[in-house]
């Protein structure tokens, strides 16, 4: 089976798309806040965090951890 040759412009476009997808996935992973118990296990993951309400949300969840 022969591989299709791509032009340099097409290769560059493909690399940019791959880089953007990688960056998007990385930022989605880093943008989550986690509550970790004393044993080091992740107990709660907060995906959408608002600075105004996040502290109250964690304090409300502490008894359940």
PASEBA-1860 file (N, C-alpha, C; in nm, 3 decimals):
! residues 65
1> XXXXXXXX> 0.084/-0.118/0.000/0.000/0.000/0.000/0.088/0.124/0.000 ~ 0.059/0.214/-0.088/0.138/0.337/-0.098/0.077/0.444/-0.010 ~ 0.162/0.515/0.056/0.117/0.628/0.137/0.102/0.751/0.049 ~ 0.002/0.827/0.078/-0.021/0.949/0.001/0.079/1.055/0.044 ~ 0.144/1.115/-0.052/0.237/1.223/-0.021/0.160/1.351/0.004 ~ 0.201/1.421/0.104/0.137/1.548/0.137/0.231/1.662/0.107 ~ 0.172/1.772/0.069/0.253/1.891/0.045/0.301/1.946/0.179 ~ 0.408/2.024/0.180/0.455/2.083/0.305/0.348/2.168/0.374
9> XXXXXXXX> 0.266/2.236/0.294/0.159/2.318/0.354/0.057/2.229/0.424 ~ 0.024/2.118/0.362/-0.072/2.024/0.420/-0.016/1.962/0.548 ~ 0.111/1.927/0.547/0.175/1.872/0.667/0.176/1.973/0.780 ~ 0.205/2.097/0.747/0.207/2.203/0.848/0.068/2.224/0.907 ~ -0.034/2.223/0.823/-0.171/2.238/0.868/-0.209/2.124/0.963 ~ -0.171/2.001/0.928/-0.199/1.884/1.011/-0.128/1.896/1.146 ~ -0.003/1.940/1.146/0.070/1.957/1.271/0.005/2.063/1.360 ~ -0.043/2.171/1.300/-0.110/2.275/1.378/-0.238/2.223/1.442
17> XXXXXXXX> -0.314/2.144/1.368/-0.437/2.088/1.422/-0.404/1.994/1.538 ~ -0.305/1.909/1.520/-0.265/1.816/1.627/-0.218/1.893/1.749 ~ -0.139/1.998/1.730/-0.088/2.078/1.842/-0.204/2.144/1.915 ~ -0.300/2.200/1.841/-0.414/2.266/1.905/-0.498/2.168/1.985 ~ -0.518/2.047/1.931/-0.593/1.946/2.005/-0.520/1.906/2.132 ~ -0.388/1.888/2.123/-0.309/1.851/2.240/-0.317/1.960/2.347 ~ -0.302/2.086/2.307/-0.310/2.196/2.402/-0.447/2.205/2.465 ~ -0.552/2.185/2.387/-0.688/2.189/2.440/-0.707/2.080/2.545
25> XXXXXXXX> -0.663/1.958/2.515/-0.676/1.849/2.611/-0.594/1.874/2.737 ~ -0.476/1.930/2.721/-0.392/1.960/2.837/-0.458/2.064/2.927 ~ -0.510/2.172/2.866/-0.574/2.276/2.947/-0.701/2.227/3.014 ~ -0.775/2.138/2.947/-0.894/2.080/3.011/-0.854/1.998/3.132 ~ -0.743/1.927/3.122/-0.697/1.846/3.234/-0.647/1.935/3.348 ~ -0.573/2.039/3.315/-0.516/2.126/3.419/-0.620/2.219/3.481 ~ -0.731/2.239/3.413/-0.831/2.335/3.460/-0.923/2.277/3.566 ~ -0.900/2.157/3.609/-0.985/2.095/3.711/-0.923/2.109/3.848
33> XXXXXXXX> -1.007/2.132/3.947/-0.962/2.138/4.086/-1.000/2.008/4.154 ~ -0.914/1.961/4.242/-0.937/1.832/4.307/-0.934/1.845/4.458 ~ -1.018/1.766/4.522/-1.013/1.754/4.668/-0.949/1.618/4.697 ~ -0.840/1.618/4.773/-0.764/1.496/4.800/-0.773/1.464/4.948 ~ -0.804/1.337/4.980/-0.817/1.296/5.119/-0.678/1.276/5.182 ~ -0.671/1.254/5.314/-0.540/1.238/5.379/-0.458/1.120/5.328 ~ -0.524/1.021/5.267/-0.451/0.905/5.213/-0.397/0.930/5.073 ~ -0.428/1.048/5.017/-0.378/1.083/4.885/-0.469/1.045/4.770
41> XXXXXXXX> -0.591/0.999/4.800/-0.686/0.963/4.695/-0.767/1.085/4.655 ~ -0.798/1.094/4.527/-0.883/1.204/4.479/-1.026/1.171/4.516 ~ -1.087/1.257/4.595/-1.223/1.235/4.641/-1.327/1.309/4.558 ~ -1.291/1.426/4.512/-1.387/1.510/4.439/-1.312/1.587/4.331 ~ -1.373/1.599/4.214/-1.315/1.677/4.105/-1.414/1.787/4.071 ~ -1.365/1.910/4.074/-1.448/2.026/4.042/-1.407/2.074/3.904 ~ -1.498/2.065/3.807/-1.463/2.101/3.670/-1.481/2.249/3.642 ~ -1.595/2.302/3.671/-1.622/2.444/3.646/-1.616/2.516/3.780
49> XXXXXXXX> -1.516/2.597/3.800/-1.494/2.662/3.928/-1.511/2.813/3.914 ~ -1.590/2.869/4.002/-1.604/3.014/4.009/-1.535/3.060/4.137 ~ -1.443/3.154/4.128/-1.369/3.198/4.246/-1.459/3.248/4.359 ~ -1.572/3.307/4.325/-1.660/3.364/4.426/-1.724/3.255/4.514 ~ -1.749/3.138/4.459/-1.822/3.035/4.533/-1.742/2.909/4.562 ~ -1.622/2.898/4.510/-1.546/2.773/4.522/-1.509/2.740/4.667 ~ -1.468/2.836/4.743/-1.430/2.809/4.883/-1.550/2.756/4.962 ~ -1.665/2.815/4.943/-1.785/2.769/5.014/-1.823/2.627/4.969
57> XXXXXXXX> -1.803/2.599/4.841/-1.835/2.466/4.789/-1.744/2.360/4.852 ~ -1.616/2.391/4.865/-1.523/2.296/4.928/-1.557/2.277/5.074 ~ -1.584/2.385/5.145/-1.618/2.374/5.286/-1.746/2.293/5.306 ~ -1.840/2.305/5.216/-1.963/2.227/5.225/-1.938/2.079/5.199 ~ -1.838/2.047/5.116/-1.807/1.908/5.084/-1.715/1.842/5.187 ~ -1.649/1.917/5.273/-1.553/1.859/5.367/-1.610/1.749/5.457 ~ -1.729/1.765/5.513/-1.781/1.656/5.598/-1.799/1.524/5.522 ~ -1.824/1.530/5.393/-1.844/1.408/5.314/-1.712/1.340/5.278
65> X> -1.604/1.413/5.283/-1.474/1.354/5.248/-1.425/1.274/5.365
END
